[in-house]
Amino acid sequence: MEYTLSNRISRYLEYFSNKRISIEGQLDNGLKTGIWTYFHDNGTLKARGLFIDDKRQGKWQWFNEDGVLTTKAMLKDDRFHGVCINYHENGTIQDILLYDKGEIKNVISRYDVAGNLIAMME
């Protein structure tokens, strides 16, 4: 469902069958733009990040159905680019990866569930 905000900009909303919002964002001449938010069907946040010209850009975050942060990453043109941090279910850092144009270039560090460093790039 779209709502026109101006001649070019419209608000975009999509719903689950349970009437909760599944996706919320803006379109500029039909292209995704600005901050977009995705939800799990239980209403908790699933993902949030920036679109520019219909492509994911900049900082994005993903969450599990309990609302716990699972991944924080930088994107460029819809691909991971730069640092990506993955988290254990308890919220501690699992690993820190370095991406270049969607490909893992390096594992900077890995941690156990207690947060202890178990591997580090040399």
Secondary structure, DSSP 8 states (H G I E B T S, - for coil): -EEESSSSEEEEEEE-TTS-EEEEEEEETTEEEEEEEEE-TTS-EEEEEEEETTEEEEEEEEE-TTS-EEEEEEEETTEEEEEEEEE-TTSSEEEEEEEETTEEEEEEEEE-TTS-EEEE--
